[in-house]
Amino acid sequence: MKKLLALAVVAGGVLFVIKRNKDAKAEADLWREATAPTGKPLGAVSTNGTAPARAAGAGQNN
């Protein structure tokens, strides 16, 4: 009976570690996807927090 209980404890520990590693990988993949550069223009949003520069002469009526 003690051997069966010990086996159950070891199996539970192994399953816990596997699940934890799987969750950590999923979180890392999600973070990597969320922070990956897209290559698409961001419109009025700048990646460094400043307002994007306008093209020379843009918006001026001469």
DRENVEXPA-234880 format. One record per residue (C-alpha): residue in three letters; x, y, z. Coordinates in steps of 0.05 Angstrom, whole numbers, plus 32768, in hexadecimal, padded with zeros to 4 digits. Layout:
<recs>
ALAXYZ
...
</recs>
This chain:
<recs>
MET800080008000
LYS803980308010
LYS805980217FCD
LEU801980317FA9
LEU801280737FCF
ALA805A80857FC0
LEU805080757F76
ALA801280A17F75
VAL803880DA7F96
VAL807180D47F63
ALA804180D17F29
GLY801C810E7F43
GLY805D81347F49
VAL807281227F03
LEU802F81387EE7
PHE803281797F0E
VAL807781897EF2
ILE806281797EAB
LYS802481A57EB1
ARG804D81DE7ECE
ASN807F81DA7E96
LYS804881D97E62
ASP802682167E81
ALA8069823B7E83
LYS8075822C7E39
ALA802F82437E26
GLU803982847E4D
ALA807D828F7E2C
ASP805F82837DE7
LEU802782B47DF6
TRP805882E97E0E
ARG808482DE7DD1
GLU804882E67DA3
ALA802F83257DC7
THR807383477DC4
ALA808983327D7E
PRO809183697D4B
THR805983677D18
GLY8077838E7CDE
LYS803683B37CD6
PRO803183FE7CDF
LEU801584137D22
GLY7FF184507D09
ALA7FF384877D3E
VAL8015845A7D72
SER8060845B7D7A
THR808984227D94
ASN80B2844E7DC2
GLY807884777DDF
THR808384B77DB8
ALA805784D47D82
PRO806C84BD7D3D
ALA808F84F17D12
ARG8068850B7CD6
ALA8085850B7C90
ALA80A5854D7C7B
GLY8070857C7C60
ALA8037854F7C73
GLY7FF885747C89
GLN801085B77C71
ASN7FEA85E07C3E
ASN801B860D7C19
</recs>
